C-alpha cells in the first residue's frame, strides 16, 4: 500500500466482477510473433473474453501472457475459416480488425454483445477467404507513420472499445 495525501492506495487490486460473462471471442489467423500472441492472450484475459482461438504454430510465452495463459480458455486450430463458420452458426457477429476499402472506423462501429473479433497477421492481415466470411471490418485510424498499429496493440485498442460499449459484461 502507498499513502498519498491521506489516502491509502492498494496496488494490483483484484479485477472488477462482471454482471454477466462476456460473449466475446478473439480469433487470430496464424501470427508471425509469439510475443504478439502472448500479449493478445494477456489482454483478452484481462478484459474477460470468453476464449482465445489461435491458428498455426502459435505458442504462448507465459512470462508475457502472465496469468492470462491459465485463466483464458484457449484452442489452437490448423486454419481459421472452419472455426469462423462454427462461430457464425452459433450466433457470433464476426468483426475483422483490418485496414481495407470496406472497413469502418472502430470509433463509430457499434459492436454486438456476441462478437468474435478476428485479428489479422502482422504483415499479411486477413486473407480474402477470411474477409469474405466477416460481417463487419473495422480499422483504427492512424495519424502518422507507420500506417498501422502492431497487431497486439491494435487488438488491445479494439478490445478496449468493445468493453467501453459493454462495460459490465
PyMOL commands that set and color helices and strands:
alter all, ss='L'
color gray80, all
select helices_A, chain A and resi 34-46+62-65+68-71+81-89+128-133+151-165
alter helices_A, ss='H'
color red, helices_A
select strands_A, chain A and resi 2-4+7-9+24-28+51-55+74-77+93-97+104-105+115-119+136-139
alter strands_A, ss='S'
color yellow, strands_A
deselect
rebuild
show_as cartoon
